[in-house]
Amino acid sequence: MSALASTSSAAGTAWEIAVDDAPVALSAAGDLIAVAGAEGSVVIADAATGTEVGGLELPGGALSVALSRDAQHLAATGPTGYALWSRSGGPTLTVETGSWSSVAAWADNSRVAVASGRRALVLNLQGEMLWATEPAASTVTDLAWIRDGRRLAVAAYGAVRAHERHTEKPVVTYPYVGSHLALAVAPTGRWICSGNQDASIHIWRTRDASELTMSGYREKVSRLAFDDTGYWLAADGAADVTVWDFSGKGPAGTAPRSLRCHETVTALAWRPGGAGHLASGGHDGTVALWQATAGRPQARLRPVRTLDGDSAVAALAWSGPDLLATAYRDGRVRAHRLPSRNSL
């Protein structure tokens, strides 16, 4: 995939690039932004200018992309395998396993977990396998590190399983009869949440494995995101984005804030920091910016600001607190520079 960069005079637009693929995922870290396309191309661009600095091709297509925290390495996953890229200029490692690889997540700057069929593989920077989980009952749909890489949570049909380093068998199993589509772990490690095919969110408190189900969503819940404080969880599954309060004893017995803008939600991303700013994207091409923690439970909030596009939003990613990248289905990736972290 190649990219053509340009600047724009539109209010707040820092740059825009066009990629020769349909974007499916974005990742931002340090001074880089990476965009993955459905046909397997990945473009890596300078976050300040949009200038292409690297890329790779993943045979069989791409599903996700993840930059390491120091922006020196990248993992891309797809229907038939995964790839690892290094900024230092070493060869890109492409591994065609023939297994569905839905997602990758970095524990730190030296270890990455990759979903591969019914297992999660933990790899070093050279792509060597450090350890792997035992096979789950079905394909791994999502994974996330707990407490900066101390444990790995792996979601597959019927349960979320937590593994210590180098432990094939889980040390804790969080059962739930259903298909997990998305996994979110609070930065504090206190809560594990799954968005599910049966239009629900299931929650476990890691301290004692107590659990709670929040049902009644109109559609399956396939996007979940905690903010940096771990006190707020945003979810799709309805025309409204719901934002749940996890402070204190958690959301049991409470009602969420409702954010109404899109008929169909396609992307969610919290602004770094604790200001409660959320970006959401819709099938209509609109990006909405929210003071998502304002008001009281059951409040119906309106966006502080909207950014309009001509194509469905495919993915959102914040590059630091001031730059929001949006990938559109038509192949455009646009970066908006926003006011200080205290305002939108």
TALIN-V562757 format. One record per helix or strand of 3 or more residues. SS is the DSSP state (a for helix, b for strand). FROM is the first residue (numbers start at 1). TO is the last residue. If there is no record, write none. Layout:
{{SS:FROM:TO} {SS:FROM:TO}}
//
This chain:
{{b:3:6} {b:13:19} {b:23:29} {b:32:37} {b:41:46} {b:52:57} {b:64:67} {b:73:78} {b:81:86} {b:93:96} {b:104:106} {b:112:116} {b:119:123} {b:129:132} {b:142:146} {b:151:156} {b:159:164} {b:172:175} {b:180:185} {b:191:196} {b:201:205} {b:211:214} {b:224:226} {b:232:235} {b:240:245} {b:257:260} {b:265:270} {b:277:282} {b:287:291} {b:305:307} {b:313:319} {b:323:328} {b:332:337}}
//
